[in-house]
Amino acid sequence: MSGRSWTFVSMSLACATPVTMAATSSAPLMRFTRLTSVVRTVLWDIRQRFSPRPMPASVDVMDLFDPVLFEQLVALRRDIHRHPELSWNETRTALRICEFLEQHGIANQKDVAGTGVVANIPAATGAPIIALRADTDALPIHEETGLPFASEVDGVMHACGHDGHTSMLLGAAVLLARGPDLPAPVRLIFQPAEELGRGAPAMIDAGVLDGVGMIFGGHLDRHYPTGTVIVTDGPVNAASDRFSIEIRGSGGHAARPHETVDAVVVGSLLVIAI
Ligand SMILES: [Zn+2]
């Protein structure tokens, strides 16, 4: 990747919960439409960077709305929610992704870095590729929501919203593939094993960022009002990472603890201080 200029833009896509996203009232329809509108607006923005052209005065977001597609996405998201899969085991999820893409005429490549899926939407321009990324794995948590589409797998749940991310990216894929001609080619990256922090490097090693000039990642976030889309330049969410701290104590007699350095006490204070 040396010698290449990378711009990472993080999007936090706010929804009260993935559940509200799957409701069928007009509010979520508007949110879905708004989201796809944002994606197109961002793409226009990017085209301005590489190939300046007059921008349309306005974009009518309702032009993008498709109630049939929306219902398909709700059904797909609930199906994925019912069948959550842990990191590196997302085989059924990958199959559903590929099926959906193929139903909508979007060529795709599966088994990327194991259980990843990649699809490309071409454009007539030679602009660098814009990548949109979703994660696909679930967590080792037992679902107790009582929802009609709750997890059918004991001890595994889509508790982080990746079922929503996957469905949203598929919706964006279909709308972007419909045209009009895109200002830049778009690559859709369905990344496994986000929860382990290992899926992204594995996908990069597999070459999914080759030719990519900019990448967008999104995450549902219940801390913002439903229907809000937060876009910012640079990192917005914490990364999964590990570190170790070594605390060295000093022993002594139990009757004189003040003459020792108790590593347990220091460790306890350290946890609070952090
Ligand atoms: Zn997550």
Residues whose N, C-alpha, C, O or C-beta is under 5 A from the ligand:
A	BS01	ZN	C160
